[in-house]
Amino acid sequence: MKDWKRALAIFLLFFITGYGILLYVNQPNPQPRERDYSYVGSFFAFALWIGIGMAALFEWISEAFRKRKA
């Protein structure tokens, strides 16, 4: 992994805004509306992971095309 500090920061954001908030709020199980509000931070962290993964995939593909051209 190239940048483990940022990966750790995003993992902690995902964990704290997901499980940490649920444990802090002590949310009962069958609450569909409040569950979405509780997980919005972890959804954001997951979206960051998706964006970083797509950027890495595009970089990998463009590097493969550059090697193929040369």
PDB file of N, CA, C and O in Angstrom:
ATOM      1  N   MET A   1       0.850  -1.173   0.000  1.00  0.00           N
ATOM      2  CA  MET A   1       0.000   0.000   0.000  1.00  0.00           C
ATOM      3  C   MET A   1       0.894   1.233   0.000  1.00  0.00           C
ATOM      4  O   MET A   1       1.866   1.310   0.751  1.00  0.00           O
ATOM      5  N   LYS A   2       0.556   2.183  -0.843  1.00  0.00           N
ATOM      6  CA  LYS A   2       1.411   3.348  -1.008  1.00  0.00           C
ATOM      7  C   LYS A   2       1.247   4.354   0.127  1.00  0.00           C
ATOM      8  O   LYS A   2       2.242   4.907   0.595  1.00  0.00           O
ATOM      9  N   ASP A   3       0.049   4.599   0.570  1.00  0.00           N
ATOM     10  CA  ASP A   3      -0.182   5.637   1.567  1.00  0.00           C
ATOM     11  C   ASP A   3      -1.036   5.058   2.699  1.00  0.00           C
ATOM     12  O   ASP A   3      -2.250   5.261   2.741  1.00  0.00           O
ATOM     13  N   TRP A   4      -0.393   4.343   3.601  1.00  0.00           N
ATOM     14  CA  TRP A   4      -1.134   3.632   4.643  1.00  0.00           C
ATOM     15  C   TRP A   4      -1.730   4.578   5.673  1.00  0.00           C
ATOM     16  O   TRP A   4      -2.715   4.226   6.323  1.00  0.00           O
ATOM     17  N   LYS A   5      -1.167   5.764   5.843  1.00  0.00           N
ATOM     18  CA  LYS A   5      -1.712   6.701   6.833  1.00  0.00           C
ATOM     19  C   LYS A   5      -3.088   7.213   6.407  1.00  0.00           C
ATOM     20  O   LYS A   5      -3.997   7.315   7.231  1.00  0.00           O
ATOM     21  N   ARG A   6      -3.238   7.530   5.133  1.00  0.00           N
ATOM     22  CA  ARG A   6      -4.551   7.974   4.650  1.00  0.00           C
ATOM     23  C   ARG A   6      -5.551   6.824   4.652  1.00  0.00           C
ATOM     24  O   ARG A   6      -6.727   7.019   4.958  1.00  0.00           O
ATOM     25  N   ALA A   7      -5.090   5.640   4.313  1.00  0.00           N
ATOM     26  CA  ALA A   7      -5.978   4.483   4.341  1.00  0.00           C
ATOM     27  C   ALA A   7      -6.464   4.214   5.763  1.00  0.00           C
ATOM     28  O   ALA A   7      -7.631   3.884   5.975  1.00  0.00           O
ATOM     29  N   LEU A   8      -5.574   4.354   6.724  1.00  0.00           N
ATOM     30  CA  LEU A   8      -5.955   4.170   8.124  1.00  0.00           C
ATOM     31  C   LEU A   8      -6.942   5.250   8.569  1.00  0.00           C
ATOM     32  O   LEU A   8      -7.887   4.969   9.305  1.00  0.00           O
ATOM     33  N   ALA A   9      -6.718   6.478   8.121  1.00  0.00           N
ATOM     34  CA  ALA A   9      -7.623   7.573   8.486  1.00  0.00           C
ATOM     35  C   ALA A   9      -9.022   7.339   7.924  1.00  0.00           C
ATOM     36  O   ALA A   9     -10.013   7.585   8.612  1.00  0.00           O
ATOM     37  N   ILE A  10      -9.111   6.872   6.695  1.00  0.00           N
ATOM     38  CA  ILE A  10     -10.424   6.603   6.108  1.00  0.00           C
ATOM     39  C   ILE A  10     -11.070   5.402   6.780  1.00  0.00           C
ATOM     40  O   ILE A  10     -12.285   5.385   6.979  1.00  0.00           O
ATOM     41  N   PHE A  11     -10.274   4.395   7.134  1.00  0.00           N
ATOM     42  CA  PHE A  11     -10.834   3.249   7.853  1.00  0.00           C
ATOM     43  C   PHE A  11     -11.386   3.675   9.211  1.00  0.00           C
ATOM     44  O   PHE A  11     -12.470   3.248   9.608  1.00  0.00           O
ATOM     45  N   LEU A  12     -10.640   4.515   9.919  1.00  0.00           N
ATOM     46  CA  LEU A  12     -11.127   4.989  11.214  1.00  0.00           C
ATOM     47  C   LEU A  12     -12.385   5.836  11.057  1.00  0.00           C
ATOM     48  O   LEU A  12     -13.303   5.735  11.871  1.00  0.00           O
ATOM     49  N   LEU A  13     -12.438   6.665  10.022  1.00  0.00           N
ATOM     50  CA  LEU A  13     -13.652   7.439   9.744  1.00  0.00           C
ATOM     51  C   LEU A  13     -14.823   6.504   9.488  1.00  0.00           C
ATOM     52  O   LEU A  13     -15.921   6.725   9.999  1.00  0.00           O
ATOM     53  N   PHE A  14     -14.592   5.455   8.695  1.00  0.00           N
ATOM     54  CA  PHE A  14     -15.643   4.480   8.393  1.00  0.00           C
ATOM     55  C   PHE A  14     -16.095   3.760   9.658  1.00  0.00           C
ATOM     56  O   PHE A  14     -17.293   3.604   9.893  1.00  0.00           O
ATOM     57  N   PHE A  15     -15.146   3.326  10.464  1.00  0.00           N
ATOM     58  CA  PHE A  15     -15.476   2.562  11.666  1.00  0.00           C
ATOM     59  C   PHE A  15     -16.183   3.422  12.712  1.00  0.00           C
ATOM     60  O   PHE A  15     -17.190   3.008  13.285  1.00  0.00           O
ATOM     61  N   ILE A  16     -15.658   4.607  12.955  1.00  0.00           N
ATOM     62  CA  ILE A  16     -16.238   5.460  13.996  1.00  0.00           C
ATOM     63  C   ILE A  16     -17.610   5.979  13.587  1.00  0.00           C
ATOM     64  O   ILE A  16     -18.518   6.037  14.415  1.00  0.00           O
ATOM     65  N   THR A  17     -17.773   6.358  12.321  1.00  0.00           N
ATOM     66  CA  THR A  17     -19.081   6.868  11.894  1.00  0.00           C
ATOM     67  C   THR A  17     -20.069   5.752  11.624  1.00  0.00           C
ATOM     68  O   THR A  17     -21.259   6.018  11.455  1.00  0.00           O
ATOM     69  N   GLY A  18     -19.618   4.530  11.578  1.00  0.00           N
ATOM     70  CA  GLY A  18     -20.522   3.399  11.411  1.00  0.00           C
ATOM     71  C   GLY A  18     -20.864   2.760  12.742  1.00  0.00           C
ATOM     72  O   GLY A  18     -21.922   3.017  13.316  1.00  0.00           O
ATOM     73  N   TYR A  19     -19.969   1.937  13.220  1.00  0.00           N
ATOM     74  CA  TYR A  19     -20.217   1.201  14.460  1.00  0.00           C
ATOM     75  C   TYR A  19     -20.101   2.080  15.706  1.00  0.00           C
ATOM     76  O   TYR A  19     -20.847   1.902  16.669  1.00  0.00           O
ATOM     77  N   GLY A  20     -19.178   3.013  15.680  1.00  0.00           N
ATOM     78  CA  GLY A  20     -18.987   3.869  16.852  1.00  0.00           C
ATOM     79  C   GLY A  20     -20.222   4.682  17.192  1.00  0.00           C
ATOM     80  O   GLY A  20     -20.609   4.763  18.358  1.00  0.00           O
ATOM     81  N   ILE A  21     -20.840   5.277  16.200  1.00  0.00           N
ATOM     82  CA  ILE A  21     -22.052   6.075  16.455  1.00  0.00           C
ATOM     83  C   ILE A  21     -23.196   5.185  16.895  1.00  0.00           C
ATOM     84  O   ILE A  21     -23.974   5.569  17.769  1.00  0.00           O
ATOM     85  N   LEU A  22     -23.314   4.009  16.310  1.00  0.00           N
ATOM     86  CA  LEU A  22     -24.400   3.107  16.726  1.00  0.00           C
ATOM     87  C   LEU A  22     -24.230   2.665  18.170  1.00  0.00           C
ATOM     88  O   LEU A  22     -25.208   2.556  18.910  1.00  0.00           O
ATOM     89  N   LEU A  23     -22.992   2.410  18.571  1.00  0.00           N
ATOM     90  CA  LEU A  23     -22.764   2.046  19.964  1.00  0.00           C
ATOM     91  C   LEU A  23     -22.997   3.231  20.898  1.00  0.00           C
ATOM     92  O   LEU A  23     -23.523   3.064  21.998  1.00  0.00           O
ATOM     93  N   TYR A  24     -22.608   4.418  20.465  1.00  0.00           N
ATOM     94  CA  TYR A  24     -22.776   5.620  21.281  1.00  0.00           C
ATOM     95  C   TYR A  24     -24.253   5.972  21.458  1.00  0.00           C
ATOM     96  O   TYR A  24     -24.681   6.331  22.555  1.00  0.00           O
ATOM     97  N   VAL A  25     -25.017   5.872  20.394  1.00  0.00           N
ATOM     98  CA  VAL A  25     -26.437   6.237  20.432  1.00  0.00           C
ATOM     99  C   VAL A  25     -27.268   5.125  21.072  1.00  0.00           C
ATOM    100  O   VAL A  25     -28.357   5.382  21.585  1.00  0.00           O
ATOM    101  N   ASN A  26     -26.758   3.892  21.044  1.00  0.00           N
ATOM    102  CA  ASN A  26     -27.469   2.724  21.561  1.00  0.00           C
ATOM    103  C   ASN A  26     -28.826   2.583  20.869  1.00  0.00           C
ATOM    104  O   ASN A  26     -29.874   2.516  21.510  1.00  0.00           O
ATOM    105  N   GLN A  27     -28.765   2.542  19.561  1.00  0.00           N
ATOM    106  CA  GLN A  27     -29.959   2.500  18.713  1.00  0.00           C
ATOM    107  C   GLN A  27     -30.622   1.121  18.771  1.00  0.00           C
ATOM    108  O   GLN A  27     -29.944   0.104  18.626  1.00  0.00           O
ATOM    109  N   PRO A  28     -31.945   1.080  18.984  1.00  0.00           N
ATOM    110  CA  PRO A  28     -32.646  -0.205  18.926  1.00  0.00           C
ATOM    111  C   PRO A  28     -32.639  -0.760  17.503  1.00  0.00           C
ATOM    112  O   PRO A  28     -32.463  -0.015  16.539  1.00  0.00           O
ATOM    113  N   ASN A  29     -32.828  -2.046  17.384  1.00  0.00           N
ATOM    114  CA  ASN A  29     -32.665  -2.727  16.104  1.00  0.00           C
ATOM    115  C   ASN A  29     -33.647  -2.307  15.006  1.00  0.00           C
ATOM    116  O   ASN A  29     -33.169  -1.899  13.947  1.00  0.00           O
ATOM    117  N   PRO A  30     -34.956  -2.369  15.157  1.00  0.00           N
ATOM    118  CA  PRO A  30     -35.833  -2.094  14.001  1.00  0.00           C
ATOM    119  C   PRO A  30     -36.145  -0.599  13.806  1.00  0.00           C
ATOM    120  O   PRO A  30     -37.287  -0.186  14.003  1.00  0.00           O
ATOM    121  N   GLN A  31     -35.177   0.193  13.434  1.00  0.00           N
ATOM    122  CA  GLN A  31     -35.384   1.629  13.203  1.00  0.00           C
ATOM    123  C   GLN A  31     -34.873   1.987  11.804  1.00  0.00           C
ATOM    124  O   GLN A  31     -33.723   2.405  11.674  1.00  0.00           O
ATOM    125  N   PRO A  32     -35.689   1.836  10.754  1.00  0.00           N
ATOM    126  CA  PRO A  32     -35.167   2.052   9.395  1.00  0.00           C
ATOM    127  C   PRO A  32     -34.788   3.500   9.098  1.00  0.00           C
ATOM    128  O   PRO A  32     -33.771   3.734   8.445  1.00  0.00           O
ATOM    129  N   ARG A  33     -35.565   4.473   9.554  1.00  0.00           N
ATOM    130  CA  ARG A  33     -35.249   5.867   9.219  1.00  0.00           C
ATOM    131  C   ARG A  33     -34.012   6.356   9.960  1.00  0.00           C
ATOM    132  O   ARG A  33     -33.134   6.970   9.354  1.00  0.00           O
ATOM    133  N   GLU A  34     -33.932   6.100  11.220  1.00  0.00           N
ATOM    134  CA  GLU A  34     -32.795   6.563  12.001  1.00  0.00           C
ATOM    135  C   GLU A  34     -31.511   5.832  11.629  1.00  0.00           C
ATOM    136  O   GLU A  34     -30.417   6.365  11.809  1.00  0.00           O
ATOM    137  N   ARG A  35     -31.640   4.626  11.118  1.00  0.00           N
ATOM    138  CA  ARG A  35     -30.457   3.878  10.709  1.00  0.00           C
ATOM    139  C   ARG A  35     -29.743   4.600   9.570  1.00  0.00           C
ATOM    140  O   ARG A  35     -28.514   4.666   9.562  1.00  0.00           O
ATOM    141  N   ASP A  36     -30.479   5.133   8.623  1.00  0.00           N
ATOM    142  CA  ASP A  36     -29.855   5.851   7.511  1.00  0.00           C
ATOM    143  C   ASP A  36     -29.119   7.083   8.003  1.00  0.00           C
ATOM    144  O   ASP A  36     -28.027   7.385   7.522  1.00  0.00           O
ATOM    145  N   TYR A  37     -29.699   7.798   8.955  1.00  0.00           N
ATOM    146  CA  TYR A  37     -29.031   8.989   9.474  1.00  0.00           C
ATOM    147  C   TYR A  37     -27.776   8.610  10.263  1.00  0.00           C
ATOM    148  O   TYR A  37     -26.793   9.351  10.261  1.00  0.00           O
ATOM    149  N   SER A  38     -27.807   7.494  10.915  1.00  0.00           N
ATOM    150  CA  SER A  38     -26.641   7.067  11.691  1.00  0.00           C
ATOM    151  C   SER A  38     -25.496   6.620  10.791  1.00  0.00           C
ATOM    152  O   SER A  38     -24.329   6.785  11.143  1.00  0.00           O
ATOM    153  N   TYR A  39     -25.819   6.065   9.648  1.00  0.00           N
ATOM    154  CA  TYR A  39     -24.782   5.520   8.772  1.00  0.00           C
ATOM    155  C   TYR A  39     -24.282   6.500   7.720  1.00  0.00           C
ATOM    156  O   TYR A  39     -23.417   6.133   6.925  1.00  0.00           O
ATOM    157  N   VAL A  40     -24.783   7.724   7.679  1.00  0.00           N
ATOM    158  CA  VAL A  40     -24.409   8.639   6.597  1.00  0.00           C
ATOM    159  C   VAL A  40     -22.901   8.916   6.578  1.00  0.00           C
ATOM    160  O   VAL A  40     -22.329   9.062   5.498  1.00  0.00           O
ATOM    161  N   GLY A  41     -22.256   8.991   7.711  1.00  0.00           N
ATOM    162  CA  GLY A  41     -20.807   9.198   7.737  1.00  0.00           C
ATOM    163  C   GLY A  41     -20.046   8.020   7.176  1.00  0.00           C
ATOM    164  O   GLY A  41     -19.069   8.202   6.450  1.00  0.00           O
ATOM    165  N   SER A  42     -20.479   6.806   7.503  1.00  0.00           N
ATOM    166  CA  SER A  42     -19.796   5.634   6.962  1.00  0.00           C
ATOM    167  C   SER A  42     -20.073   5.484   5.470  1.00  0.00           C
ATOM    168  O   SER A  42     -19.223   4.975   4.739  1.00  0.00           O
ATOM    169  N   PHE A  43     -21.250   5.917   4.999  1.00  0.00           N
ATOM    170  CA  PHE A  43     -21.521   5.927   3.558  1.00  0.00           C
ATOM    171  C   PHE A  43     -20.544   6.873   2.854  1.00  0.00           C
ATOM    172  O   PHE A  43     -20.059   6.577   1.762  1.00  0.00           O
ATOM    173  N   PHE A  44     -20.261   8.015   3.493  1.00  0.00           N
ATOM    174  CA  PHE A  44     -19.320   8.979   2.927  1.00  0.00           C
ATOM    175  C   PHE A  44     -17.913   8.376   2.859  1.00  0.00           C
ATOM    176  O   PHE A  44     -17.229   8.522   1.846  1.00  0.00           O
ATOM    177  N   ALA A  45     -17.483   7.710   3.912  1.00  0.00           N
ATOM    178  CA  ALA A  45     -16.155   7.091   3.919  1.00  0.00           C
ATOM    179  C   ALA A  45     -16.070   5.986   2.864  1.00  0.00           C
ATOM    180  O   ALA A  45     -15.035   5.831   2.216  1.00  0.00           O
ATOM    181  N   PHE A  46     -17.137   5.225   2.689  1.00  0.00           N
ATOM    182  CA  PHE A  46     -17.156   4.178   1.674  1.00  0.00           C
ATOM    183  C   PHE A  46     -17.085   4.790   0.278  1.00  0.00           C
ATOM    184  O   PHE A  46     -16.426   4.246  -0.609  1.00  0.00           O
ATOM    185  N   ALA A  47     -17.766   5.926   0.082  1.00  0.00           N
ATOM    186  CA  ALA A  47     -17.687   6.622  -1.203  1.00  0.00           C
ATOM    187  C   ALA A  47     -16.262   7.106  -1.475  1.00  0.00           C
ATOM    188  O   ALA A  47     -15.813   7.091  -2.621  1.00  0.00           O
ATOM    189  N   LEU A  48     -15.553   7.533  -0.435  1.00  0.00           N
ATOM    190  CA  LEU A  48     -14.149   7.912  -0.605  1.00  0.00           C
ATOM    191  C   LEU A  48     -13.316   6.711  -1.043  1.00  0.00           C
ATOM    192  O   LEU A  48     -12.463   6.834  -1.922  1.00  0.00           O
ATOM    193  N   TRP A  49     -13.560   5.553  -0.436  1.00  0.00           N
ATOM    194  CA  TRP A  49     -12.844   4.340  -0.840  1.00  0.00           C
ATOM    195  C   TRP A  49     -13.113   4.002  -2.300  1.00  0.00           C
ATOM    196  O   TRP A  49     -12.198   3.625  -3.033  1.00  0.00           O
ATOM    197  N   ILE A  50     -14.359   4.136  -2.721  1.00  0.00           N
ATOM    198  CA  ILE A  50     -14.706   3.849  -4.109  1.00  0.00           C
ATOM    199  C   ILE A  50     -13.977   4.812  -5.040  1.00  0.00           C
ATOM    200  O   ILE A  50     -13.435   4.398  -6.065  1.00  0.00           O
ATOM    201  N   GLY A  51     -13.964   6.093  -4.686  1.00  0.00           N
ATOM    202  CA  GLY A  51     -13.277   7.079  -5.513  1.00  0.00           C
ATOM    203  C   GLY A  51     -11.784   6.834  -5.600  1.00  0.00           C
ATOM    204  O   GLY A  51     -11.201   6.953  -6.677  1.00  0.00           O
ATOM    205  N   ILE A  52     -11.159   6.494  -4.489  1.00  0.00           N
ATOM    206  CA  ILE A  52      -9.722   6.201  -4.489  1.00  0.00           C
ATOM    207  C   ILE A  52      -9.445   4.947  -5.313  1.00  0.00           C
ATOM    208  O   ILE A  52      -8.457   4.887  -6.045  1.00  0.00           O
ATOM    209  N   GLY A  53     -10.303   3.960  -5.195  1.00  0.00           N
ATOM    210  CA  GLY A  53     -10.136   2.729  -5.982  1.00  0.00           C
ATOM    211  C   GLY A  53     -10.292   2.977  -7.473  1.00  0.00           C
ATOM    212  O   GLY A  53      -9.549   2.412  -8.276  1.00  0.00           O
ATOM    213  N   MET A  54     -11.249   3.816  -7.851  1.00  0.00           N
ATOM    214  CA  MET A  54     -11.429   4.129  -9.267  1.00  0.00           C
ATOM    215  C   MET A  54     -10.240   4.923  -9.806  1.00  0.00           C
ATOM    216  O   MET A  54      -9.801   4.689 -10.932  1.00  0.00           O
ATOM    217  N   ALA A  55      -9.720   5.853  -9.015  1.00  0.00           N
ATOM    218  CA  ALA A  55      -8.539   6.615  -9.437  1.00  0.00           C
ATOM    219  C   ALA A  55      -7.350   5.679  -9.635  1.00  0.00           C
ATOM    220  O   ALA A  55      -6.604   5.819 -10.604  1.00  0.00           O
ATOM    221  N   ALA A  56      -7.172   4.735  -8.732  1.00  0.00           N
ATOM    222  CA  ALA A  56      -6.075   3.767  -8.867  1.00  0.00           C
ATOM    223  C   ALA A  56      -6.277   2.885 -10.095  1.00  0.00           C
ATOM    224  O   ALA A  56      -5.317   2.560 -10.794  1.00  0.00           O
ATOM    225  N   LEU A  57      -7.516   2.501 -10.356  1.00  0.00           N
ATOM    226  CA  LEU A  57      -7.811   1.669 -11.528  1.00  0.00           C
ATOM    227  C   LEU A  57      -7.522   2.435 -12.817  1.00  0.00           C
ATOM    228  O   LEU A  57      -6.932   1.880 -13.744  1.00  0.00           O
ATOM    229  N   PHE A  58      -7.928   3.695 -12.887  1.00  0.00           N
ATOM    230  CA  PHE A  58      -7.643   4.502 -14.072  1.00  0.00           C
ATOM    231  C   PHE A  58      -6.145   4.702 -14.258  1.00  0.00           C
ATOM    232  O   PHE A  58      -5.646   4.670 -15.383  1.00  0.00           O
ATOM    233  N   GLU A  59      -5.436   4.905 -13.169  1.00  0.00           N
ATOM    234  CA  GLU A  59      -3.985   5.061 -13.248  1.00  0.00           C
ATOM    235  C   GLU A  59      -3.334   3.775 -13.746  1.00  0.00           C
ATOM    236  O   GLU A  59      -2.409   3.821 -14.557  1.00  0.00           O
ATOM    237  N   TRP A  60      -3.803   2.651 -13.275  1.00  0.00           N
ATOM    238  CA  TRP A  60      -3.261   1.366 -13.690  1.00  0.00           C
ATOM    239  C   TRP A  60      -3.529   1.119 -15.180  1.00  0.00           C
ATOM    240  O   TRP A  60      -2.655   0.629 -15.896  1.00  0.00           O
ATOM    241  N   ILE A  61      -4.733   1.457 -15.642  1.00  0.00           N
ATOM    242  CA  ILE A  61      -5.079   1.253 -17.050  1.00  0.00           C
ATOM    243  C   ILE A  61      -4.260   2.178 -17.945  1.00  0.00           C
ATOM    244  O   ILE A  61      -3.752   1.751 -18.982  1.00  0.00           O
ATOM    245  N   SER A  62      -4.128   3.456 -17.544  1.00  0.00           N
ATOM    246  CA  SER A  62      -3.352   4.384 -18.374  1.00  0.00           C
ATOM    247  C   SER A  62      -1.887   3.992 -18.407  1.00  0.00           C
ATOM    248  O   SER A  62      -1.230   4.159 -19.435  1.00  0.00           O
ATOM    249  N   GLU A  63      -1.361   3.477 -17.312  1.00  0.00           N
ATOM    250  CA  GLU A  63       0.028   3.012 -17.296  1.00  0.00           C
ATOM    251  C   GLU A  63       0.207   1.803 -18.195  1.00  0.00           C
ATOM    252  O   GLU A  63       1.235   1.674 -18.859  1.00  0.00           O
ATOM    253  N   ALA A  64      -0.775   0.920 -18.227  1.00  0.00           N
ATOM    254  CA  ALA A  64      -0.694  -0.252 -19.104  1.00  0.00           C
ATOM    255  C   ALA A  64      -0.728   0.182 -20.563  1.00  0.00           C
ATOM    256  O   ALA A  64      -0.018  -0.397 -21.386  1.00  0.00           O
ATOM    257  N   PHE A  65      -1.533   1.186 -20.907  1.00  0.00           N
ATOM    258  CA  PHE A  65      -1.574   1.674 -22.287  1.00  0.00           C
ATOM    259  C   PHE A  65      -0.257   2.373 -22.666  1.00  0.00           C
ATOM    260  O   PHE A  65       0.214   2.244 -23.796  1.00  0.00           O
ATOM    261  N   ARG A  66       0.326   3.106 -21.725  1.00  0.00           N
ATOM    262  CA  ARG A  66       1.608   3.764 -22.017  1.00  0.00           C
ATOM    263  C   ARG A  66       2.710   2.736 -22.257  1.00  0.00           C
ATOM    264  O   ARG A  66       3.540   2.917 -23.147  1.00  0.00           O
ATOM    265  N   LYS A  67       2.726   1.677 -21.484  1.00  0.00           N
ATOM    266  CA  LYS A  67       3.734   0.628 -21.682  1.00  0.00           C
ATOM    267  C   LYS A  67       3.512  -0.092 -23.001  1.00  0.00           C
ATOM    268  O   LYS A  67       4.468  -0.501 -23.660  1.00  0.00           O
ATOM    269  N   ARG A  68       2.258  -0.245 -23.385  1.00  0.00           N
ATOM    270  CA  ARG A  68       1.943  -0.929 -24.617  1.00  0.00           C
ATOM    271  C   ARG A  68       2.335  -0.093 -25.839  1.00  0.00           C
ATOM    272  O   ARG A  68       2.758  -0.628 -26.864  1.00  0.00           O
ATOM    273  N   LYS A  69       2.187   1.234 -25.710  1.00  0.00           N
ATOM    274  CA  LYS A  69       2.549   2.138 -26.796  1.00  0.00           C
ATOM    275  C   LYS A  69       4.038   2.161 -27.045  1.00  0.00           C
ATOM    276  O   LYS A  69       4.481   2.194 -28.193  1.00  0.00           O
ATOM    277  N   ALA A  70       4.810   2.143 -25.980  1.00  0.00           N
ATOM    278  CA  ALA A  70       6.273   2.272 -26.118  1.00  0.00           C
ATOM    279  C   ALA A  70       6.957   0.983 -26.501  1.00  0.00           C
ATOM    280  O   ALA A  70       8.179   0.953 -26.649  1.00  0.00           O
TER     281      ALA A  70
END
